[in-house]
């Protein structure tokens, strides 16, 4: 890592860590599912980066579709991404 640059995987983890507080807010508000477009908007990732995050973070497969757009379970996504990023404080309720 010359010149203090992060690797692509580290950048993805950093973006995932920024997504965690927002997913936690959705969970507290009682939102059960979150659509892919909201994940893209909240994380700042593009579609390919989000797909890599879902794959590498072992996020559960989408739980259905709403209006033709994939939706993901908020609690399961929060837990998987928290483990992936090492942010274990989100796992304790």
Secondary structure as GFF3:
##gff-version 3
##sequence-region A 1 93
A	DSSP	three_ten_helix	2	4	.	.	.	ID=ss1
A	DSSP	alpha_helix	8	28	.	.	.	ID=ss2
A	DSSP	beta_strand	33	35	.	.	.	ID=ss3
A	DSSP	alpha_helix	36	43	.	.	.	ID=ss4
A	DSSP	alpha_helix	47	56	.	.	.	ID=ss5
A	DSSP	beta_strand	64	66	.	.	.	ID=ss6
A	DSSP	beta_strand	69	73	.	.	.	ID=ss7
A	DSSP	alpha_helix	74	85	.	.	.	ID=ss8
A	DSSP	three_ten_helix	88	90	.	.	.	ID=ss9
###
